[in-house]
Amino acid sequence: MIQHFSFKPLYENTQLPGWALSFFYKQKRYEAEYKKDGGIKFIGGAPASEDIANVEKMIHELMLFHVYE
């Protein structure tokens, strides 16, 4: 489960899509960029390969809830 999820716009003009994300997963902090096409680029390391699909799904759900609703 993702904990302490936070996001902020990448650009001053908030009309431009793109967000900087940070969160904890399995007691490790991760940072990523969420692109306008829904792509996720991890910065400084990504979760384990067996967890990546699940983490990306949770990020998409959180972004839909917080940004797009």
C-alpha positions as CSV (number, residue, x, y, z in Angstrom):
1,M,0.0,0.0,0.0
2,I,1.2,3.5,-0.8
3,Q,1.5,5.8,2.2
4,H,2.1,9.6,2.5
5,F,1.3,10.2,-1.1
6,S,1.8,13.8,-2.2
7,F,1.9,15.6,-5.5
8,K,2.5,19.1,-6.9
9,P,2.4,20.5,-10.4
10,L,5.7,20.4,-12.4
11,Y,5.0,23.8,-14.0
12,E,4.0,27.2,-12.6
13,N,1.2,27.3,-15.1
14,T,-1.1,24.8,-13.6
15,Q,-2.9,24.4,-16.9
16,L,0.1,22.4,-18.2
17,P,-0.2,18.7,-17.2
18,G,2.6,17.0,-15.3
19,W,3.1,16.4,-11.6
20,A,5.9,15.6,-9.2
21,L,5.0,12.7,-6.9
22,S,6.5,11.4,-3.7
23,F,5.3,8.5,-1.5
24,F,6.3,5.6,0.7
25,Y,6.0,2.0,-0.4
26,K,7.2,-0.9,1.8
27,Q,8.9,1.6,4.1
28,K,10.9,3.1,1.3
29,R,10.5,6.6,-0.1
30,Y,10.1,7.1,-3.9
31,E,9.8,10.0,-6.2
32,A,8.4,10.1,-9.6
33,E,7.0,12.3,-12.4
34,Y,3.5,11.7,-13.6
35,K,3.3,12.7,-17.3
36,K,0.3,14.1,-19.2
37,D,-0.2,10.8,-21.1
38,G,-0.3,8.8,-17.8
39,G,3.3,7.6,-18.0
40,I,5.2,7.4,-14.7
41,K,9.0,8.1,-14.6
42,F,10.6,7.1,-11.3
43,I,13.5,9.3,-10.1
44,G,16.3,7.8,-8.2
45,G,15.1,4.2,-8.2
46,A,11.9,2.3,-8.8
47,P,10.1,-0.3,-6.7
48,A,11.0,-4.0,-7.3
49,S,10.1,-5.4,-10.7
50,E,7.5,-7.7,-9.1
51,D,5.8,-4.7,-7.4
52,I,6.0,-2.1,-10.2
53,A,2.6,-2.9,-11.9
54,N,0.8,-2.8,-8.6
55,V,2.4,0.5,-7.6
56,E,1.6,2.1,-10.9
57,K,-2.0,1.0,-10.6
58,M,-2.3,2.6,-7.2
59,I,-0.7,5.8,-8.5
60,H,-3.2,6.0,-11.3
61,E,-6.1,5.5,-8.9
62,L,-4.8,8.2,-6.6
63,M,-4.2,10.7,-9.4
64,L,-7.7,10.0,-10.7
65,F,-9.1,10.8,-7.3
66,H,-7.0,13.8,-6.4
67,V,-6.4,15.5,-9.8
68,Y,-9.0,14.5,-12.3
69,E,-12.2,14.6,-10.1
